[in-house]
Amino acid sequence: MRKKVNWIIWLVLVILWNYGFPQATPFQDVIVAVFLSILFIIIQMVQSRYLKKIGSRSKFE
């Protein structure tokens, strides 16, 4: 579910970029899409590490 939400947020940001900066070149569109993809990959990694940390905790700690 979390992956779908992240993908939808990424898609909305790409659409906002395209409508917000219609004068941008195709190269700039690709650069922004790649940047957002890398950003969301990093966010997923941080989320998965955080969830693993929470899941590994014992109630006796």
PDB file of N, CA, C and O in Angstrom:
ATOM      1  N   MET A   1       0.833  -1.194   0.000  1.00  0.00           N
ATOM      2  CA  MET A   1       0.000   0.000   0.000  1.00  0.00           C
ATOM      3  C   MET A   1       0.879   1.261   0.000  1.00  0.00           C
ATOM      4  O   MET A   1       0.591   2.234  -0.697  1.00  0.00           O
ATOM      5  N   ARG A   2       1.952   1.222   0.793  1.00  0.00           N
ATOM      6  CA  ARG A   2       2.845   2.371   0.915  1.00  0.00           C
ATOM      7  C   ARG A   2       3.507   2.695  -0.429  1.00  0.00           C
ATOM      8  O   ARG A   2       3.722   3.864  -0.752  1.00  0.00           O
ATOM      9  N   LYS A   3       3.830   1.653  -1.211  1.00  0.00           N
ATOM     10  CA  LYS A   3       4.450   1.870  -2.522  1.00  0.00           C
ATOM     11  C   LYS A   3       3.490   2.587  -3.467  1.00  0.00           C
ATOM     12  O   LYS A   3       3.897   3.456  -4.239  1.00  0.00           O
ATOM     13  N   LYS A   4       2.217   2.217  -3.399  1.00  0.00           N
ATOM     14  CA  LYS A   4       1.223   2.871  -4.260  1.00  0.00           C
ATOM     15  C   LYS A   4       1.067   4.342  -3.894  1.00  0.00           C
ATOM     16  O   LYS A   4       0.964   5.197  -4.773  1.00  0.00           O
ATOM     17  N   VAL A   5       1.051   4.631  -2.606  1.00  0.00           N
ATOM     18  CA  VAL A   5       0.914   6.017  -2.156  1.00  0.00           C
ATOM     19  C   VAL A   5       2.126   6.825  -2.614  1.00  0.00           C
ATOM     20  O   VAL A   5       1.978   7.938  -3.119  1.00  0.00           O
ATOM     21  N   ASN A   6       3.328   6.265  -2.436  1.00  0.00           N
ATOM     22  CA  ASN A   6       4.534   6.965  -2.877  1.00  0.00           C
ATOM     23  C   ASN A   6       4.510   7.186  -4.385  1.00  0.00           C
ATOM     24  O   ASN A   6       4.903   8.252  -4.859  1.00  0.00           O
ATOM     25  N   TRP A   7       4.059   6.204  -5.134  1.00  0.00           N
ATOM     26  CA  TRP A   7       4.007   6.334  -6.597  1.00  0.00           C
ATOM     27  C   TRP A   7       3.015   7.423  -6.997  1.00  0.00           C
ATOM     28  O   TRP A   7       3.292   8.216  -7.896  1.00  0.00           O
ATOM     29  N   ILE A   8       1.871   7.463  -6.339  1.00  0.00           N
ATOM     30  CA  ILE A   8       0.864   8.481  -6.653  1.00  0.00           C
ATOM     31  C   ILE A   8       1.396   9.874  -6.327  1.00  0.00           C
ATOM     32  O   ILE A   8       1.179  10.811  -7.096  1.00  0.00           O
ATOM     33  N   ILE A   9       2.088  10.023  -5.203  1.00  0.00           N
ATOM     34  CA  ILE A   9       2.674  11.315  -4.852  1.00  0.00           C
ATOM     35  C   ILE A   9       3.712  11.718  -5.894  1.00  0.00           C
ATOM     36  O   ILE A   9       3.760  12.875  -6.312  1.00  0.00           O
ATOM     37  N   TRP A  10       4.548  10.756  -6.316  1.00  0.00           N
ATOM     38  CA  TRP A  10       5.548  11.031  -7.346  1.00  0.00           C
ATOM     39  C   TRP A  10       4.873  11.490  -8.637  1.00  0.00           C
ATOM     40  O   TRP A  10       5.303  12.461  -9.260  1.00  0.00           O
ATOM     41  N   LEU A  11       3.819  10.786  -9.031  1.00  0.00           N
ATOM     42  CA  LEU A  11       3.103  11.126 -10.257  1.00  0.00           C
ATOM     43  C   LEU A  11       2.500  12.525 -10.176  1.00  0.00           C
ATOM     44  O   LEU A  11       2.584  13.290 -11.136  1.00  0.00           O
ATOM     45  N   VAL A  12       1.901  12.861  -9.055  1.00  0.00           N
ATOM     46  CA  VAL A  12       1.311  14.191  -8.880  1.00  0.00           C
ATOM     47  C   VAL A  12       2.397  15.264  -8.978  1.00  0.00           C
ATOM     48  O   VAL A  12       2.182  16.306  -9.597  1.00  0.00           O
ATOM     49  N   LEU A  13       3.552  15.019  -8.375  1.00  0.00           N
ATOM     50  CA  LEU A  13       4.640  15.991  -8.440  1.00  0.00           C
ATOM     51  C   LEU A  13       5.151  16.169  -9.868  1.00  0.00           C
ATOM     52  O   LEU A  13       5.454  17.287 -10.286  1.00  0.00           O
ATOM     53  N   VAL A  14       5.245  15.074 -10.612  1.00  0.00           N
ATOM     54  CA  VAL A  14       5.676  15.176 -12.017  1.00  0.00           C
ATOM     55  C   VAL A  14       4.645  15.954 -12.833  1.00  0.00           C
ATOM     56  O   VAL A  14       5.011  16.785 -13.663  1.00  0.00           O
ATOM     57  N   ILE A  15       3.372  15.691 -12.603  1.00  0.00           N
ATOM     58  CA  ILE A  15       2.316  16.418 -13.326  1.00  0.00           C
ATOM     59  C   ILE A  15       2.353  17.901 -12.961  1.00  0.00           C
ATOM     60  O   ILE A  15       2.237  18.762 -13.833  1.00  0.00           O
ATOM     61  N   LEU A  16       2.513  18.198 -11.670  1.00  0.00           N
ATOM     62  CA  LEU A  16       2.608  19.598 -11.250  1.00  0.00           C
ATOM     63  C   LEU A  16       3.803  20.285 -11.891  1.00  0.00           C
ATOM     64  O   LEU A  16       3.713  21.445 -12.292  1.00  0.00           O
ATOM     65  N   TRP A  17       4.925  19.572 -11.990  1.00  0.00           N
ATOM     66  CA  TRP A  17       6.097  20.129 -12.656  1.00  0.00           C
ATOM     67  C   TRP A  17       5.771  20.453 -14.113  1.00  0.00           C
ATOM     68  O   TRP A  17       6.080  21.541 -14.599  1.00  0.00           O
ATOM     69  N   ASN A  18       5.150  19.507 -14.797  1.00  0.00           N
ATOM     70  CA  ASN A  18       4.865  19.706 -16.218  1.00  0.00           C
ATOM     71  C   ASN A  18       3.890  20.854 -16.463  1.00  0.00           C
ATOM     72  O   ASN A  18       4.050  21.598 -17.431  1.00  0.00           O
ATOM     73  N   TYR A  19       2.893  21.011 -15.613  1.00  0.00           N
ATOM     74  CA  TYR A  19       1.945  22.107 -15.787  1.00  0.00           C
ATOM     75  C   TYR A  19       2.479  23.419 -15.201  1.00  0.00           C
ATOM     76  O   TYR A  19       2.128  24.500 -15.674  1.00  0.00           O
ATOM     77  N   GLY A  20       3.312  23.323 -14.186  1.00  0.00           N
ATOM     78  CA  GLY A  20       3.866  24.521 -13.561  1.00  0.00           C
ATOM     79  C   GLY A  20       4.961  25.165 -14.385  1.00  0.00           C
ATOM     80  O   GLY A  20       5.158  26.379 -14.328  1.00  0.00           O
ATOM     81  N   PHE A  21       5.673  24.356 -15.151  1.00  0.00           N
ATOM     82  CA  PHE A  21       6.773  24.855 -15.970  1.00  0.00           C
ATOM     83  C   PHE A  21       6.612  24.338 -17.396  1.00  0.00           C
ATOM     84  O   PHE A  21       7.390  23.494 -17.840  1.00  0.00           O
ATOM     85  N   PRO A  22       5.610  24.837 -18.117  1.00  0.00           N
ATOM     86  CA  PRO A  22       5.371  24.344 -19.476  1.00  0.00           C
ATOM     87  C   PRO A  22       6.495  24.700 -20.454  1.00  0.00           C
ATOM     88  O   PRO A  22       6.633  24.056 -21.494  1.00  0.00           O
ATOM     89  N   GLN A  23       7.289  25.709 -20.132  1.00  0.00           N
ATOM     90  CA  GLN A  23       8.375  26.101 -21.011  1.00  0.00           C
ATOM     91  C   GLN A  23       9.624  25.229 -20.828  1.00  0.00           C
ATOM     92  O   GLN A  23      10.609  25.409 -21.544  1.00  0.00           O
ATOM     93  N   ALA A  24       9.593  24.292 -19.880  1.00  0.00           N
ATOM     94  CA  ALA A  24      10.751  23.421 -19.634  1.00  0.00           C
ATOM     95  C   ALA A  24      10.991  22.522 -20.842  1.00  0.00           C
ATOM     96  O   ALA A  24      10.061  22.084 -21.520  1.00  0.00           O
ATOM     97  N   THR A  25      12.265  22.266 -21.081  1.00  0.00           N
ATOM     98  CA  THR A  25      12.636  21.401 -22.202  1.00  0.00           C
ATOM     99  C   THR A  25      12.390  19.942 -21.822  1.00  0.00           C
ATOM    100  O   THR A  25      12.280  19.627 -20.637  1.00  0.00           O
ATOM    101  N   PRO A  26      12.304  19.054 -22.804  1.00  0.00           N
ATOM    102  CA  PRO A  26      12.157  17.626 -22.485  1.00  0.00           C
ATOM    103  C   PRO A  26      13.304  17.111 -21.608  1.00  0.00           C
ATOM    104  O   PRO A  26      13.096  16.251 -20.752  1.00  0.00           O
ATOM    105  N   PHE A  27      14.499  17.634 -21.822  1.00  0.00           N
ATOM    106  CA  PHE A  27      15.637  17.229 -20.990  1.00  0.00           C
ATOM    107  C   PHE A  27      15.393  17.590 -19.530  1.00  0.00           C
ATOM    108  O   PHE A  27      15.660  16.788 -18.635  1.00  0.00           O
ATOM    109  N   GLN A  28      14.889  18.788 -19.291  1.00  0.00           N
ATOM    110  CA  GLN A  28      14.599  19.207 -17.920  1.00  0.00           C
ATOM    111  C   GLN A  28      13.491  18.342 -17.316  1.00  0.00           C
ATOM    112  O   GLN A  28      13.543  18.014 -16.131  1.00  0.00           O
ATOM    113  N   ASP A  29      12.498  17.974 -18.113  1.00  0.00           N
ATOM    114  CA  ASP A  29      11.436  17.087 -17.627  1.00  0.00           C
ATOM    115  C   ASP A  29      12.009  15.747 -17.171  1.00  0.00           C
ATOM    116  O   ASP A  29      11.635  15.222 -16.122  1.00  0.00           O
ATOM    117  N   VAL A  30      12.910  15.210 -17.964  1.00  0.00           N
ATOM    118  CA  VAL A  30      13.520  13.919 -17.616  1.00  0.00           C
ATOM    119  C   VAL A  30      14.373  14.052 -16.362  1.00  0.00           C
ATOM    120  O   VAL A  30      14.324  13.188 -15.486  1.00  0.00           O
ATOM    121  N   ILE A  31      15.152  15.123 -16.268  1.00  0.00           N
ATOM    122  CA  ILE A  31      16.001  15.334 -15.090  1.00  0.00           C
ATOM    123  C   ILE A  31      15.152  15.417 -13.823  1.00  0.00           C
ATOM    124  O   ILE A  31      15.490  14.802 -12.811  1.00  0.00           O
ATOM    125  N   VAL A  32      14.063  16.165 -13.869  1.00  0.00           N
ATOM    126  CA  VAL A  32      13.202  16.293 -12.685  1.00  0.00           C
ATOM    127  C   VAL A  32      12.551  14.954 -12.336  1.00  0.00           C
ATOM    128  O   VAL A  32      12.466  14.602 -11.160  1.00  0.00           O
ATOM    129  N   ALA A  33      12.097  14.211 -13.329  1.00  0.00           N
ATOM    130  CA  ALA A  33      11.480  12.906 -13.068  1.00  0.00           C
ATOM    131  C   ALA A  33      12.489  11.945 -12.450  1.00  0.00           C
ATOM    132  O   ALA A  33      12.148  11.205 -11.527  1.00  0.00           O
ATOM    133  N   VAL A  34      13.717  11.945 -12.942  1.00  0.00           N
ATOM    134  CA  VAL A  34      14.760  11.073 -12.376  1.00  0.00           C
ATOM    135  C   VAL A  34      15.093  11.511 -10.958  1.00  0.00           C
ATOM    136  O   VAL A  34      15.235  10.670 -10.070  1.00  0.00           O
ATOM    137  N   PHE A  35      15.220  12.813 -10.733  1.00  0.00           N
ATOM    138  CA  PHE A  35      15.494  13.321  -9.392  1.00  0.00           C
ATOM    139  C   PHE A  35      14.395  12.902  -8.405  1.00  0.00           C
ATOM    140  O   PHE A  35      14.685  12.449  -7.298  1.00  0.00           O
ATOM    141  N   LEU A  36      13.144  13.058  -8.816  1.00  0.00           N
ATOM    142  CA  LEU A  36      12.039  12.660  -7.941  1.00  0.00           C
ATOM    143  C   LEU A  36      12.037  11.157  -7.697  1.00  0.00           C
ATOM    144  O   LEU A  36      11.722  10.711  -6.594  1.00  0.00           O
ATOM    145  N   SER A  37      12.381  10.377  -8.707  1.00  0.00           N
ATOM    146  CA  SER A  37      12.447   8.921  -8.540  1.00  0.00           C
ATOM    147  C   SER A  37      13.506   8.542  -7.517  1.00  0.00           C
ATOM    148  O   SER A  37      13.260   7.720  -6.634  1.00  0.00           O
ATOM    149  N   ILE A  38      14.686   9.144  -7.640  1.00  0.00           N
ATOM    150  CA  ILE A  38      15.763   8.859  -6.680  1.00  0.00           C
ATOM    151  C   ILE A  38      15.355   9.296  -5.285  1.00  0.00           C
ATOM    152  O   ILE A  38      15.607   8.587  -4.311  1.00  0.00           O
ATOM    153  N   LEU A  39      14.728  10.456  -5.181  1.00  0.00           N
ATOM    154  CA  LEU A  39      14.257  10.942  -3.888  1.00  0.00           C
ATOM    155  C   LEU A  39      13.281   9.957  -3.248  1.00  0.00           C
ATOM    156  O   LEU A  39      13.371   9.680  -2.052  1.00  0.00           O
ATOM    157  N   PHE A  40      12.343   9.426  -4.046  1.00  0.00           N
ATOM    158  CA  PHE A  40      11.365   8.505  -3.488  1.00  0.00           C
ATOM    159  C   PHE A  40      11.966   7.133  -3.189  1.00  0.00           C
ATOM    160  O   PHE A  40      11.476   6.435  -2.301  1.00  0.00           O
ATOM    161  N   ILE A  41      13.009   6.734  -3.902  1.00  0.00           N
ATOM    162  CA  ILE A  41      13.721   5.500  -3.565  1.00  0.00           C
ATOM    163  C   ILE A  41      14.394   5.657  -2.202  1.00  0.00           C
ATOM    164  O   ILE A  41      14.353   4.745  -1.376  1.00  0.00           O
ATOM    165  N   ILE A  42      15.007   6.805  -1.973  1.00  0.00           N
ATOM    166  CA  ILE A  42      15.638   7.082  -0.677  1.00  0.00           C
ATOM    167  C   ILE A  42      14.587   7.098   0.425  1.00  0.00           C
ATOM    168  O   ILE A  42      14.815   6.555   1.506  1.00  0.00           O
ATOM    169  N   ILE A  43      13.450   7.711   0.164  1.00  0.00           N
ATOM    170  CA  ILE A  43      12.365   7.749   1.157  1.00  0.00           C
ATOM    171  C   ILE A  43      11.898   6.338   1.482  1.00  0.00           C
ATOM    172  O   ILE A  43      11.664   6.023   2.649  1.00  0.00           O
ATOM    173  N   GLN A  44      11.758   5.477   0.470  1.00  0.00           N
ATOM    174  CA  GLN A  44      11.359   4.086   0.707  1.00  0.00           C
ATOM    175  C   GLN A  44      12.384   3.356   1.557  1.00  0.00           C
ATOM    176  O   GLN A  44      12.014   2.590   2.447  1.00  0.00           O
ATOM    177  N   MET A  45      13.666   3.579   1.297  1.00  0.00           N
ATOM    178  CA  MET A  45      14.715   2.928   2.087  1.00  0.00           C
ATOM    179  C   MET A  45      14.647   3.362   3.541  1.00  0.00           C
ATOM    180  O   MET A  45      14.764   2.537   4.446  1.00  0.00           O
ATOM    181  N   VAL A  46      14.460   4.654   3.765  1.00  0.00           N
ATOM    182  CA  VAL A  46      14.358   5.169   5.131  1.00  0.00           C
ATOM    183  C   VAL A  46      13.123   4.600   5.816  1.00  0.00           C
ATOM    184  O   VAL A  46      13.185   4.205   6.980  1.00  0.00           O
ATOM    185  N   GLN A  47      12.001   4.557   5.100  1.00  0.00           N
ATOM    186  CA  GLN A  47      10.778   4.008   5.685  1.00  0.00           C
ATOM    187  C   GLN A  47      10.950   2.539   6.043  1.00  0.00           C
ATOM    188  O   GLN A  47      10.514   2.113   7.113  1.00  0.00           O
ATOM    189  N   SER A  48      11.577   1.759   5.172  1.00  0.00           N
ATOM    190  CA  SER A  48      11.730   0.329   5.447  1.00  0.00           C
ATOM    191  C   SER A  48      12.667   0.099   6.625  1.00  0.00           C
ATOM    192  O   SER A  48      12.429  -0.798   7.433  1.00  0.00           O
ATOM    193  N   ARG A  49      13.733   0.898   6.736  1.00  0.00           N
ATOM    194  CA  ARG A  49      14.631   0.760   7.893  1.00  0.00           C
ATOM    195  C   ARG A  49      13.910   1.135   9.177  1.00  0.00           C
ATOM    196  O   ARG A  49      14.082   0.477  10.203  1.00  0.00           O
ATOM    197  N   TYR A  50      13.103   2.191   9.127  1.00  0.00           N
ATOM    198  CA  TYR A  50      12.359   2.623  10.309  1.00  0.00           C
ATOM    199  C   TYR A  50      11.366   1.545  10.731  1.00  0.00           C
ATOM    200  O   TYR A  50      11.231   1.254  11.920  1.00  0.00           O
ATOM    201  N   LEU A  51      10.670   0.953   9.761  1.00  0.00           N
ATOM    202  CA  LEU A  51       9.697  -0.087  10.083  1.00  0.00           C
ATOM    203  C   LEU A  51      10.377  -1.337  10.619  1.00  0.00           C
ATOM    204  O   LEU A  51       9.840  -1.993  11.511  1.00  0.00           O
ATOM    205  N   LYS A  52      11.555  -1.679  10.089  1.00  0.00           N
ATOM    206  CA  LYS A  52      12.302  -2.835  10.606  1.00  0.00           C
ATOM    207  C   LYS A  52      12.736  -2.582  12.033  1.00  0.00           C
ATOM    208  O   LYS A  52      12.678  -3.481  12.873  1.00  0.00           O
ATOM    209  N   LYS A  53      13.179  -1.338  12.320  1.00  0.00           N
ATOM    210  CA  LYS A  53      13.622  -1.002  13.662  1.00  0.00           C
ATOM    211  C   LYS A  53      12.463  -1.118  14.645  1.00  0.00           C
ATOM    212  O   LYS A  53      12.622  -1.649  15.744  1.00  0.00           O
ATOM    213  N   ILE A  54      11.298  -0.619  14.244  1.00  0.00           N
ATOM    214  CA  ILE A  54      10.126  -0.697  15.119  1.00  0.00           C
ATOM    215  C   ILE A  54       9.663  -2.143  15.281  1.00  0.00           C
ATOM    216  O   ILE A  54       9.294  -2.561  16.379  1.00  0.00           O
ATOM    217  N   GLY A  55       9.685  -2.900  14.193  1.00  0.00           N
ATOM    218  CA  GLY A  55       9.228  -4.296  14.241  1.00  0.00           C
ATOM    219  C   GLY A  55      10.135  -5.212  15.028  1.00  0.00           C
ATOM    220  O   GLY A  55       9.685  -6.242  15.531  1.00  0.00           O
ATOM    221  N   SER A  56      11.423  -4.856  15.147  1.00  0.00           N
ATOM    222  CA  SER A  56      12.356  -5.728  15.848  1.00  0.00           C
ATOM    223  C   SER A  56      12.371  -5.475  17.335  1.00  0.00           C
ATOM    224  O   SER A  56      12.998  -6.238  18.070  1.00  0.00           O
ATOM    225  N   ARG A  57      11.713  -4.446  17.807  1.00  0.00           N
ATOM    226  CA  ARG A  57      11.695  -4.149  19.219  1.00  0.00           C
ATOM    227  C   ARG A  57      10.858  -5.156  19.989  1.00  0.00           C
ATOM    228  O   ARG A  57       9.771  -5.549  19.565  1.00  0.00           O
ATOM    229  N   SER A  58      11.380  -5.549  21.094  1.00  0.00           N
ATOM    230  CA  SER A  58      10.655  -6.453  21.975  1.00  0.00           C
ATOM    231  C   SER A  58       9.867  -5.628  22.981  1.00  0.00           C
ATOM    232  O   SER A  58      10.264  -4.514  23.323  1.00  0.00           O
ATOM    233  N   LYS A  59       8.757  -6.170  23.452  1.00  0.00           N
ATOM    234  CA  LYS A  59       7.989  -5.413  24.439  1.00  0.00           C
ATOM    235  C   LYS A  59       8.666  -5.419  25.803  1.00  0.00           C
ATOM    236  O   LYS A  59       8.214  -4.728  26.716  1.00  0.00           O
ATOM    237  N   PHE A  60       9.753  -6.197  25.959  1.00  0.00           N
ATOM    238  CA  PHE A  60      10.482  -6.255  27.233  1.00  0.00           C
ATOM    239  C   PHE A  60      11.686  -5.328  27.257  1.00  0.00           C
ATOM    240  O   PHE A  60      12.408  -5.292  28.253  1.00  0.00           O
ATOM    241  N   GLU A  61      11.920  -4.581  26.189  1.00  0.00           N
ATOM    242  CA  GLU A  61      13.077  -3.673  26.162  1.00  0.00           C
ATOM    243  C   GLU A  61      12.784  -2.413  26.908  1.00  0.00           C
ATOM    244  O   GLU A  61      13.639  -1.532  26.993  1.00  0.00           O
TER     245      GLU A  61
END
